[in-house]
Amino acid sequence: MAVDKEQEVKLQFLGEAQEYLDTIETGLIGIGTRGVDRQGIDGVLRAAHSIKGGAAMMGFHNLSHLAHRLEDFFKVLKVGRAQVDGDVESSLLSSVDRLRQVANLNRQGSDVDEAWLEENANPLIDYLRDRLGEPTQEDAAALLSEETGEDMTVLLFETEVEGCLQRLESVLENPDQPCLVEEFTITAQELGGLGEMLELKAFSSLCQSVIEHLEANPAQAKAIAQLALQEWRRSQAMVFVGQASAIPAQLNLATFNALPAQAEAIPAPKLDGAESFCKFEEFETLEDAALAADALESLEELEAIDYRSTDDFSQDAQDFLESLNSLAISTPVFEDNEQKTKDEKNLSSPTSPLKNGTNKTAGAAKSSVPPSFPVQTKATASEKVDENTIRVAVRQLDQLSNLFGELTIERNGLDLYLRRLRDLLRLLSQRVRSLEQSNFRLRTAYDKVATTQIANAPLVPQLSVGAVSSTTQDFDILEMDRYSELHLVSQEIMEAMVQIQEVTSDLQTNLEETERSARDLNRTSKLMQSNITQLRMRPIADLLGRFPRALREMELKYGKQVELKIRGGGTLIDRTILEALNDPLLHLFRNAFDHGIEDPATRRAAGKLEKGTIEIGAAYRGNQTVITIRDDGRGIELDKIRAKALKMGLDESDLKAATKNDLLELIFMPGFSTAEKVTDLSGRGVGMDVVRNNLKQIRGDIQVDTELGVGTTFTITVPFTLSVVRVLLVESGEMLLAFPTSSIEEMLRLRSEDILQTVGKEVLSWEGSMVPLIRLSQWFQFSRSHRIADTEAIPVIDDQTVLLIAQGEDFVGILVDRYWGEQEVTIRQVEGHLAMPPGFSGCTILGDGRVVPLVDAIALLRWIDNSDASQRSQGLVNALNAVESGSADAIQKSTILVVDDSINVRRFLALTLEKAGYRVEQAKDGQDALEKLKGGLVVQAVVSDIEMPRLDGYGFLAHVKSDPNCQQLPVIMLTSRSGEKHRQLAMNLGASAYFSKPFREPELLKTIEQLTQKPLALK
C-alpha cells in the first residue's frame, strides 16, 4: 500500500512538472527579439528550481540534472551577462522539449540512458554553455537579493523555512509517526544548509545541535522535536523583526534536561518569545526596539497556536509531497485562474518585508511589519488548497458521465410513466363518475319497483294475530322499509363506489407527491449534470497555450512577424471536444500564418503594418461554443479557386456564375488546394475537408468568410457538451426523429397559403423573405414505420410543422408531419460495421426504450444540397464530386488508407500518393485503421506497415481478410522487414503485394493502380 501511495505521489509531481514546463516555455517565447525580462525570468527560474529539487527528491535523477543545467542558464540570463538571439531562444525551447520527453518517460515508468542524453540533450547543453557560459559565484551572490531592496533572508524564511516548519507541525500531530527522527534530521540538514547559504552561522549551529541531540537521545525524540520546532519558530520571528543576530546557536540544554522521560507528558510548547529576546538593552537602537515591540502582537499569535501531540503521523509519501511543496519556490496550483494570478502577484511582490535595521524611523519600521504573521496566512492557504482540490482520472469522469447518461434515460422514463399514470388516473376518475351515475339510475328504478310491490307484501310473520290486529290499527305499512335482495346488492355497490372514490383520492394524493418528488429529482439531476459538465470542462487556453511557441518557431523559420491575440481563453470546453479541436485549430492556425499573413515587404507595399495579426476568440452562443480564427492577411483569392476548379474539370460558365459562398465551399472538398508549392506548412496531406470531417465527429461545423486584401475568418461551432442535449421530437413518414434545439432557429405551424412555387421549387414566405422548403418525406423512405400514436397520447402540434435552420446568412425550412415535444436526452453512438446515413450523427433512447435517430441538421442540408442537381448554388460541389469520382481524366483517383505508426512515414507516403492523384486517409496503427474501416470509411486499397503498437500489420491483415465486408480489399505491406519469412507470412495471410523500405516509387504506384482498377465486391 505504501508503494502505491509513493507511486501516486511521484505521478502527481510529474503532472505538476508539466505545468512548470509550460511556465518555462511561456517565459522563454520571444526573448530572442524582445530581450530578457528580468521580472519574467524569475518565474522561469523558480519553475526550473522546482523541477530540479522535486525530481531529485522523487528519484528522477536525469530529469533533475537537466533541470539543474537549465536553471544555471536562466541565472546567467537574469544577471544579464549574455546576449540572446533567435538561436539561443530556439535552443532553450528545445531543451524544454527534452525535459518534457524525460518527464513523459518517467511517467511511463522508464527513463533515458546515457546514449539518449549524448545524442539529444548534451549537444544542446554544450551549445548553450558556449553561448551563455556558466553562472559565477558573483552571479549567485547577486541573485540572493532583489534590485528592489528586498531582503532575501526574510523572503526565504517566509517561504522555504515556513514550509518546512508547517510540515514538521503536521508530523508532530501524529505521535505514532515511525519516521519522526528521520524527518526532523532531514529537515534540520535542509535548514542548516539554508543557514549557511544565508550566512546565518547561529541558525546553522542550532540545526546541527538538533541533529546531535536526536542522535544522542532517540528515546526522547518527541521532546527534542518539540523543542526544536519551538526554537526554529522563535528564530524565524527574530529574522522577521531584523534580529537575526539574536538567534540561539544551541538548544536550551537546561530545558531539555528538565523534561520528563516520557515525551507524552510534555505540554504543548508556549512561544513566550517576547520575554526571551525582546529586551531593550539587547537592541542597538530604539528603532530596533520599536521593530520588536511592533512584532509582539504577531508573537502572541504564535503563542496561541495549538501544537497538539496526537498519535497519528502521515505516511512517508505524504511527507515527501509536503516537503516538495514547501521547497518549491513557486506559487501553489489553484484551480481558479484568478486566484492563481492573485497569489502569484502576492508572492512576486511580498508585503514590505522587514529590513535588517535599514529603516531607521519608527513609523517606517512599524509599517514594515507584515500585517499578518506569515505562519497563519501560509497555513490557511495551504490547507485550502489541500482540501479543495483533488486529482481524478479522466476515465473515472467518463464513467461518471456515462452513468449520468443512463440516469437521464431513466429519468425520462419516469417522467413518461408518470404522465401515463396521470392519464390513467384521470380515466379512472371518469369511469368512477360514470359508474356513480349508472348506480344512481339503478337505485331510482329500484325504488319505483319497490313502491308498487310493497303493498302486496305480507306483514312480519313473527307477530301473532292478536298483536297484528292491535298494531295495525295505528301503523301504516308504508312507514316501514322493506329490504329485498336487489336492494342489498345496490347498497353494496354504493358502498364499493365510496371505497373506490377513497382509493382514487388516495391515488391522486400520492401521485401528486410522486410528481413533486420527480420534479425535485429533475432539478437535482440537472444540477448534477451541470456540475459533471463543469468537471469535464477545461479552458480553451489549455489548447491555445501551445500556439505562441509554434508561432515563434514559424516566425524564426519563415521570417514573418505575427502577433497572436487570444480572446476568451477562459471559455470552458468539454475535454473530449477540446481534444478533437486540437488538429483542426492547429491546421487553421498554420494556414493563417502560411496562406494568410504576407511577408513584411509585401505588407509594407500594401500599406499595412509589417507585423500581421492572428486573432483566436472563443465565446458561448446559446448552448454552443463559437471559435473564430481571424487574420489580417491577403484573404482568399476567388480567382485561384476558379482556376483550380477549372483544372479539375468543372464547367467554366458555372464557375463564372458562382457566388462567393459557392466558391468558398469548394475549399472543403477532398483534394482541393490552391497552394502553389509544398512546404512544411502546406501540402502535408491534411486539407480543409479533413478539418470539416473532424468537426463533424463532434457535431461541429465550420464556415469561412474572406475579403481580398483584408483577411479571412474561419468560424467553428461546436456543441457545449457531447453527452446530453435538448432535442425537438418530430415525426416524418411515421418515423420519429430528434433535432438538437441548438440547430433550430424557429419553429412554425405550416399554413398552405405560405407555400409558393418558384421554378419548380417550393419556398416558404416568412417575414418578407423566401425560404427554401425541404420535405423530409421526399428524401427519406423509411422501410419500417413506427406507430407513435399507439404509445403516446397526442402530439403537441398535430399538423405539418416547419423547422427553420440557419445556413450561413440564409435560412432553410425543413417540413415535418408532426411535432411531439422537447426533451433532454442522452446521445448514443451507433456501433457496428455500417456507417450512419448522411445527415445523422447518432441516436438517443427515450424513456420507453425507443431508439430515435439524431439528426445533424447542417450535415443533412449539405447532403441534400449536394444531392439536388437542380440547385445551382450547390451544383458546383455536386459537379466536382462527379468529376472526382467518375471521370477517367480527373486528377483525383481512388482513396488509399496509409497505416504506419510513424507520422513522418505517413506524411511522406501521403505526399507521394497525392502527387499521383490519389486521396489519402491515414491511420496510426492497425487498430486505428480497423476502427476507421468499421466506422464506414470507404477505401480502394491499404498500404500498411508491419511493426506497429496495439495491432501490428499481420493482425490487421488477418482481421481484414476475415471480415466478409473487406475480404477483397487490396492490402499492400510496406515494411523494413525484407526477409523471405516475413514476406511469405504476409502473402499467406492474404496480402496483395509486399514492398521493403526503401521502396521504388514507380513500382509502388504501378501496383496500386493495378489493384485499384480491379472491380471490388465490397458489401
Protein Blocks (a to p, Z undefined) as FASTA:
>chain_A
ZZmmmmmmmmmmmmmmmmmmmmmmmmmgoplmnopafklmmmmmmmmmmmmmmmmmnopa
klmmmmmmmmmmmmmmmnopaccdfklmmmmmmmmmmmmmmmmmmmnopacdfklmmmmm
mmmmmmmmmmnopadfklmmmmmpcfkopafklmmmmmmmmmmmmmmmmmmmmmklmklm
mmmmmmmmmmmmmmmmnopaklmmmmmmmmmmmmmmmmlmmmmmmmmmmmmmmmmmmmmn
opamlpcfbdcfklmmmpcfblklpccdddffklmmmcfklpfbfklmmmmmmmmmmmmm
mmmpccdddfbdcdfklmmmmmmmmmpgcddddfblklmmmmmmmmmmcghiadehkacc
fklmmmmpcfbdfklmmmmmmmmmmmmgccddfklmmmmmmmmmmmmmmmmmmmmmmmmm
mmmmmmmmmmmmmmmmmmmmmmmmmmmmmmmmmmmpccdfkbcfklmmmmmmmccfklpc
cddfklmmmmmmmmmmmmmmmmmmmmmmmmmmmmmmmmmmmmmmmmmmmmmmmmmpccfk
lmmmmmmmmmmmmmmmnopacddddehklpccdfklmmmmmmmmmmmmmmmmmmmmccfk
lmmmnopafbdcdddddddehjadcdddddfbebpafklmmmmmmmnopafklmmmpcfk
lmmmmmmpghiafbfbdcfknonopafklmmmmmmmnopacdddddehkaccddddddfb
fkbccdddddeehiacdddfklpmbdcdddfklpcceehiacddeehiacddddfklmpc
cfbdcdfklmmccdfblcdddddddehjbccddddfbdcbdcdddddddedjbdcdehia
bdcddfkopacddddfklmmmmmmmmmmklmklmmmmmmmmmmmmpmkbmblcddddddf
bfklmmmmmmmmmmnopacdddfbfklmmmmmmnopacfbdcddfbdghiafklmmmmmm
mpmklmmpccddddfblbfklmmmmmmnopabdcdddddfklmmmmmmmmmmpccddZZ
